[in-house]
Amino acid sequence: MSKKKPLTPDEVKTAADQFFPLFKIVADQMPAGSTAEDTLKCMEAVSKLALFNRTQEPKGLPFGFNKPSVDTTKED
């Protein structure tokens, strides 16, 4: 679909269904009296952090053959 064509109501509804739950998550964390503009700015920062966190590999997890051995000498 061309980027210059007007958006359809279904496209706008789909985008709103994705956007507003995320907006609500951030808005619920904002201090009382925050404006929608404040929330949008904060949402941008939170989104950048979320994308950064997504790209980071978990630390401390076994990788390849470096898995911890199981201790079978438990005393009861």
Backbone bond lengths (Angstrom), bond angles and torsions (degrees), N, CA, C in turn:
res aa  C-N    CA-C-N  psi(-1)  N-CA   C-N-CA  omega(-1)  CA-C   N-CA-C  phi
1 M - - - 1.451 - - 1.526 109.19 -
2 S 1.275 117.48 142.62 1.457 123.26 -178.04 1.533 110.85 -73.03
3 K 1.333 115.36 142.55 1.463 119.97 177.46 1.525 111.96 -71.02
4 K 1.325 117.41 -17.94 1.467 120.93 -177.51 1.521 112.81 -88.94
5 K 1.316 118.24 -12.71 1.462 120.79 178.01 1.526 109.41 -70.93
6 P 1.320 117.57 145.39 1.470 119.78 176.45 1.536 110.54 -62.25
7 L 1.310 114.89 148.02 1.464 120.30 178.08 1.522 109.68 -69.82
8 T 1.309 115.03 144.45 1.457 119.86 176.17 1.526 108.99 -86.61
9 P 1.323 117.66 158.35 1.473 119.75 175.91 1.536 111.92 -57.35
10 D 1.328 117.79 -36.51 1.472 119.93 178.67 1.520 111.64 -65.05
11 E 1.329 117.57 -39.00 1.469 121.00 178.55 1.523 110.73 -65.28
12 V 1.323 116.61 -41.14 1.464 120.85 179.19 1.530 109.81 -67.11
13 K 1.334 117.43 -41.94 1.465 120.44 179.13 1.520 111.13 -62.69
14 T 1.329 117.61 -42.98 1.462 121.68 178.71 1.527 110.58 -61.11
15 A 1.331 116.76 -44.99 1.461 120.99 179.49 1.532 110.69 -64.10
16 A 1.333 117.27 -42.35 1.465 120.95 179.15 1.525 111.08 -65.04
17 D 1.332 116.80 -38.45 1.470 120.80 178.07 1.526 111.42 -63.89
18 Q 1.320 117.50 -28.11 1.465 121.19 176.83 1.526 110.92 -83.96
19 F 1.327 117.15 -40.06 1.455 121.68 -172.40 1.526 113.58 -74.16
20 F 1.322 117.95 -50.06 1.459 120.03 -169.46 1.526 114.95 -65.84
21 P 1.327 121.16 -34.53 1.471 117.78 173.68 1.533 112.10 -62.67
22 L 1.335 117.16 -37.25 1.461 120.43 177.41 1.525 110.95 -68.00
23 F 1.318 116.50 -41.74 1.462 121.56 177.47 1.531 110.19 -60.44
24 K 1.325 116.90 -42.54 1.464 121.09 -179.03 1.531 111.47 -63.72
25 I 1.326 116.93 -38.65 1.471 120.43 178.02 1.524 110.11 -58.31
26 V 1.331 116.66 -45.92 1.463 120.64 -179.62 1.528 110.25 -72.06
27 A 1.318 118.16 -43.49 1.468 121.48 -178.23 1.522 111.43 -60.44
28 D 1.338 117.50 -36.21 1.469 120.63 179.67 1.529 112.02 -66.71
29 Q 1.331 117.62 -22.55 1.463 121.94 -179.91 1.533 112.63 -91.08
30 M 1.325 116.80 -12.74 1.467 121.03 -175.81 1.527 110.78 -74.95
31 P 1.340 116.54 150.22 1.471 119.22 176.91 1.520 111.79 -65.75
32 A 1.305 115.64 156.64 1.468 120.92 179.14 1.522 109.55 -59.24
33 G 1.312 116.02 140.99 1.448 121.34 178.48 1.524 114.12 87.96
34 S 1.329 117.66 1.70 1.465 120.44 178.00 1.518 109.64 -70.86
35 T 1.310 115.45 144.40 1.456 120.49 179.60 1.526 110.00 -89.15
36 A 1.315 115.88 167.36 1.467 120.43 175.91 1.524 109.93 -61.62
37 E 1.336 116.56 -36.05 1.473 120.20 178.37 1.528 110.70 -63.36
38 D 1.336 117.20 -42.60 1.466 121.12 176.58 1.526 110.54 -60.30
39 T 1.315 115.49 -43.32 1.464 120.48 -178.80 1.524 110.78 -65.13
40 L 1.328 117.43 -40.62 1.468 120.46 178.38 1.527 111.53 -64.76
41 K 1.324 117.54 -40.20 1.463 120.80 177.36 1.526 110.46 -63.71
42 C 1.310 115.64 -44.14 1.462 120.41 178.79 1.524 110.51 -65.69
43 M 1.328 116.59 -39.60 1.463 121.25 178.94 1.521 110.61 -60.76
44 E 1.334 117.25 -37.87 1.462 120.97 178.06 1.530 110.25 -62.89
45 A 1.321 117.22 -44.25 1.459 121.07 179.31 1.527 111.35 -65.93
46 V 1.325 116.63 -42.29 1.467 120.67 178.93 1.529 110.42 -64.26
47 S 1.325 116.88 -39.63 1.466 120.63 178.71 1.521 111.40 -63.78
48 K 1.331 117.26 -40.77 1.469 120.55 177.05 1.521 110.51 -62.20
49 L 1.324 116.59 -42.80 1.464 120.40 178.69 1.527 111.00 -64.83
50 A 1.318 117.09 -41.28 1.464 121.03 178.96 1.534 110.95 -62.54
51 L 1.334 116.78 -41.46 1.465 119.82 177.43 1.517 111.10 -66.58
52 F 1.330 117.50 -39.39 1.462 121.02 176.26 1.525 110.43 -61.58
53 N 1.335 116.06 -46.37 1.470 120.20 179.57 1.518 111.53 -61.58
54 R 1.319 116.86 -34.05 1.458 121.08 179.86 1.532 110.91 -63.60
55 T 1.328 116.99 -34.50 1.460 120.55 -176.31 1.518 113.30 -82.21
56 Q 1.306 117.55 -13.93 1.462 120.93 -178.27 1.523 110.45 -81.48
57 E 1.329 115.60 136.18 1.460 119.16 175.85 1.520 108.49 -80.14
58 P 1.313 116.49 142.90 1.466 119.30 177.96 1.530 110.54 -61.14
59 K 1.306 116.66 137.94 1.456 122.23 -179.42 1.526 109.53 -92.66
60 G 1.302 115.43 147.09 1.451 120.59 172.97 1.514 115.84 81.20
61 L 1.319 118.64 4.51 1.451 120.21 178.16 1.519 109.98 -90.95
62 P 1.319 118.12 147.23 1.458 120.24 178.29 1.525 110.95 -59.40
63 F 1.322 115.60 140.91 1.453 120.27 -179.92 1.525 108.66 -132.90
64 G 1.307 115.73 129.69 1.468 119.47 176.63 1.512 112.10 63.36
65 F 1.342 114.83 -127.27 1.460 120.09 -177.93 1.521 112.60 -90.97
66 N 1.299 118.97 3.32 1.463 122.77 -177.60 1.516 111.88 -89.41
67 K 1.304 117.21 42.43 1.456 120.60 -178.99 1.531 108.93 -87.72
68 P 1.326 116.56 142.70 1.475 118.44 179.91 1.526 110.93 -65.88
69 S 1.318 114.58 145.07 1.469 118.17 178.84 1.515 109.31 -79.07
70 V 1.312 116.32 152.76 1.458 122.00 -179.99 1.516 107.98 -87.99
71 D 1.345 116.15 127.41 1.458 121.52 179.24 1.525 108.77 -83.89
72 T 1.320 116.58 112.38 1.467 121.04 -178.89 1.516 112.59 -99.60
73 T 1.345 117.83 9.36 1.469 120.64 -177.27 1.520 110.82 -102.55
74 K 1.313 117.16 47.22 1.463 121.16 179.04 1.525 109.60 -74.86
75 E 1.319 114.72 136.93 1.457 119.74 176.73 1.512 108.79 -102.35
76 D 1.326 116.89 131.07 1.463 120.44 -179.05 1.491 111.17 -100.48
